[in-house]
C-alpha cells in the first residue's frame, strides 16, 4: 500500500505539469498526498474493520475535501445518497491496492475489488480497472515473474500491454479513464528495473501522473519489495499529519506481520 501512496505523493506535482523524463528531483516541497492516497487508506480501513465501502470512502472524502477529486466524485460526496454514478474513471483502480495485500485468494480479491469499485465506479471499465490493478499486485507479491503477470492481465482483462514506455512518452496524453491509464501504469511497471525507477518511469509518460505512479508503484512495491528507508521516511512524514492515517497504516502493517 505504501508503494501506491509514494507514487501519488511524488507524482502529485506533475499531474497538470507533465515532465516527459525521469531525471527530476524526487522530493519537492510541493509534493503532497492527493485523493489517490486518501481513498487507498479509506478502502484499507473499510476492509480491515468490516465497514461499508461507500460510507467509509465518503467519510474520508468529506474529511479531506481539497484532495483533488474529480467532479463526479465531488457530486457524490456532496449528495445525501450514495448511489454509484457509472464511472469508468481510474478512481476505482487508484484506491484498490491494499486489498491485494490483505487477501490471498484471487477469486475473493476480484469480488472485493469489484465491491470497492462499484460504490462509485459501477461501469464495467471502472470495475475491470480496479480488478486488474488488484490482480497485478497479488501476482507480484506472489513472486510471479513479469512475463506471467503480463500474460495474465492481457488474457483476463483484455488490455494491450505490448506498447513500450518509449512510445507512451512520445504519444500518450492525459486520460483519466481506467481503459486509458491502467494498462499504461502496468506497462511502466513491466519496463521498470526497481521501485524508484518504476515511479520515475510512470511519471515520465505524462498524463494523470499521480494516479499512474500510484497504480504502478503499488505493483512495484509488491514485486521488488525493497522500498528504501529514505522513501518510507518521506511518505510517513506526509502521512504523519493525520493520526487517523497513521492508525490505518499501523493496523495494515500489523495485519501483514500477523500473517
C-alpha positions in Angstrom: 0.0 0.0 0.0 2.9 2.4 0.7 4.0 2.0 -2.9 0.7 3.5 -4.1 1.0 6.4 -1.6 4.6 7.1 -2.5 3.7 7.2 -6.2 0.8 9.5 -5.5 2.9 11.9 -3.4 5.9 12.1 -5.8 3.6 12.3 -8.8 1.3 15.0 -7.3 3.3 17.9 -8.7 3.3 16.6 -12.2 -0.4 15.9 -12.7 -1.1 19.1 -14.6 2.5 19.9 -15.3 3.8 16.8 -17.0 7.5 16.2 -17.4 8.5 13.7 -20.1 11.7 12.5 -18.5 13.0 10.6 -15.5 15.7 13.0 -14.4 13.6 15.0 -11.9 14.1 15.9 -8.3 12.3 13.1 -6.4 11.4 15.1 -3.3 9.9 18.6 -3.6 8.2 20.9 -1.2 5.1 21.0 -3.4 4.6 17.2 -3.2 1.5 16.1 -1.2 -1.0 13.4 -0.6 -4.0 13.5 -3.0 -7.2 11.6 -3.5 -5.2 8.5 -4.6 -3.6 8.1 -1.1 -6.6 9.2 0.9 -9.0 6.8 -0.8 -6.5 4.0 -0.7 -6.4 4.4 3.1 -10.2 4.5 3.1 -10.6 1.2 1.3 -8.0 -0.4 3.6 -9.8 0.9 6.6 -13.2 -0.4 5.3 -11.9 -3.9 4.6 -9.9 -4.3 7.7 -12.6 -3.1 10.0 -15.6 -4.6 8.2 -17.1 -1.2 7.3 -19.2 -0.3 4.4 -17.1 0.8 1.4 -19.4 3.6 0.3 -19.8 5.2 3.8 -16.1 4.9 4.6 -14.9 6.4 1.3 -17.5 9.2 1.7 -16.2 9.8 5.3 -12.6 10.1 4.2 -13.5 12.3 1.2 -15.6 14.7 3.3 -12.8 15.0 5.9 -10.3 15.8 3.2 -12.2 18.0 0.8 -9.3 19.6 -1.1 -7.5 16.4 -2.3 -8.1 16.9 -6.0 -11.2 14.7 -6.6 -12.9 14.5 -9.9 -16.1 16.5 -10.5 -18.5 13.5 -10.4 -16.9 12.2 -7.2 -17.3 15.6 -5.6 -21.0 15.5 -6.5 -21.3 12.0 -5.0 -19.6 13.2 -1.8 -22.0 16.1 -1.5 -25.0 14.0 -2.1 -27.1 12.7 0.9 -27.3 9.5 -1.0 -24.5 7.1 -2.0 -25.7 5.8 -5.4 -22.9 5.0 -7.9 -22.6 7.1 -10.9 -21.5 4.7 -13.6 -17.9 6.0 -13.8 -15.2 4.4 -15.9 -12.6 6.7 -14.4 -9.4 5.5 -12.8 -10.5 6.4 -9.3 -11.6 2.8 -8.7 -8.1 1.5 -9.6 -6.1 4.0 -7.7 -7.6 3.1 -4.4 -7.7 -0.7 -4.6 -4.1 -1.9 -3.9 -4.4 -2.6 -0.1 -6.9 -5.3 -0.8 -4.3 -7.3 -2.7 -2.1 -7.4 0.4 -4.9 -8.3 2.7 -6.4 -11.1 0.5 -4.5 -14.1 -0.8 -7.2 -15.8 -2.8 -7.6 -14.3 -6.4 -11.4 -15.1 -6.6 -12.1 -13.4 -3.3 -9.9 -10.5 -4.3 -11.8 -10.0 -7.5 -15.0 -10.0 -5.6 -13.8 -7.4 -3.1 -12.1 -5.2 -5.8 -15.5 -5.2 -7.5 -17.3 -4.2 -4.3 -14.8 -1.4 -3.6 -15.2 -0.1 -7.1 -18.9 -0.3 -7.7 -19.9 2.0 -4.9 -19.0 4.8 -7.3 -17.5 3.3 -10.4 -20.1 0.7 -11.4 -19.3 1.0 -15.1 -17.7 -2.3 -16.4 -14.5 -0.5 -17.3 -14.3 1.1 -13.8 -14.7 -2.4 -12.2 -12.3 -4.0 -14.6 -9.6 -1.4 -13.9 -9.8 -2.0 -10.2 -9.7 -5.7 -10.6 -6.7 -5.5 -13.0 -4.6 -3.5 -10.6 -5.5 -5.7 -7.7 -4.7 -8.8 -9.7 -1.3 -7.4 -10.7 -0.4 -6.6 -7.1 -1.4 -10.0 -5.9 0.6 -11.8 -8.6 3.6 -9.6 -8.0 3.7 -10.3 -4.3 3.1 -14.0 -5.1 6.5 -13.9 -6.8 5.1 -14.4 -10.3 7.6 -13.1 -13.0 6.8 -10.2 -15.3 6.0 -12.4 -18.3 3.4 -14.2 -16.2 1.9 -11.0 -14.9 1.7 -9.5 -18.4 0.1 -12.6 -19.9 -2.4 -13.0 -17.1 -3.6 -9.3 -17.3 -3.8 -9.5 -21.1 -5.9 -12.7 -21.0 -8.1 -11.9 -18.1 -8.8 -8.2 -18.8 -8.1 -7.7 -22.5 -5.6 -4.9 -22.1 -2.9 -4.3 -24.7 0.4 -4.4 -22.9 2.6 -4.7 -26.0 3.3 -1.0 -26.2 6.6 0.4 -24.9 7.3 3.2 -22.5 9.2 5.0 -25.3 6.0 5.1 -27.4 4.0 6.3 -24.4 6.4 9.1 -23.7 6.1 10.2 -27.3 2.4 9.8 -27.8 0.5 9.4 -24.5 -1.9 12.2 -23.5 -3.9 13.0 -20.4 -6.6 10.3 -19.8 -8.4 9.6 -16.5 -10.3 6.6 -17.8 -9.4 3.1 -16.5 -9.1 1.9 -20.0 -6.7 4.7 -20.8 -4.5 4.7 -17.8 -4.5 1.2 -16.1 -2.7 -0.5 -19.0 -0.2 2.3 -19.1 0.6 2.0 -15.4 1.1 -1.7 -15.8 3.4 -1.2 -18.8 5.5 1.2 -16.7 5.9 -1.4 -14.1 6.8 -4.1 -16.6 9.7 -2.0 -18.0 11.0 -0.8 -14.7 14.2 -2.1 -13.0 13.4 -1.3 -9.4 10.8 0.6 -7.3 12.2 4.1 -7.7 12.7 3.6 -11.4 9.1 2.5 -11.7 7.9 5.7 -10.1 10.1 7.8 -12.4 9.0 5.8 -15.4 5.3 6.2 -14.6 5.7 10.0 -14.3 7.8 10.2 -17.5 4.9 9.2 -19.8 2.8 12.2 -18.7 -0.9 12.1 -18.4 -2.6 11.7 -15.0 0.8 11.4 -13.3 0.0 11.0 -9.7 -2.6 8.3 -10.4 -0.4 6.4 -12.9 2.5 6.5 -10.5 0.2 5.4 -7.7 -1.1 2.4 -9.6 2.3 1.5 -11.0 4.0 2.0 -7.6 1.5 -0.4 -5.9 2.6 -3.2 -8.2 6.3 -2.3 -8.0 6.3 -2.4 -4.2 4.7 -5.9 -4.3 7.2 -7.1 -6.9 10.5 -5.6 -5.8 9.8 -5.4 -2.1 12.6 -3.0 -1.4 11.4 0.5 -0.8 14.3 2.5 0.6 14.2 3.8 4.1 14.5 7.3 2.7 11.3 6.9 0.7 9.5 5.3 3.6 10.5 8.2 5.9 9.4 10.7 3.3 5.9 9.1 3.0 5.5 8.8 6.7 6.4 12.5 7.1 3.4 13.3 4.7 1.0 10.8 6.4 2.0 11.8 9.9 -0.1 15.0 9.8 -3.1 12.8 10.4 -3.4 10.4 13.4 -6.2 8.7 11.5 -4.0 7.9 8.6 -1.2 6.6 10.8 -3.6 4.4 12.6 -4.7 2.8 9.4 -1.2 2.3 8.1 -0.2 0.8 11.5 -3.1 -1.6 11.5 -2.4 -2.6 7.9 1.3 -3.3 8.7 0.3 -5.3 11.8 -2.1 -7.3 9.7 0.7 -8.3 7.3 3.1 -9.2 10.1 0.5 -11.5 11.7 0.2 -13.4 8.5 
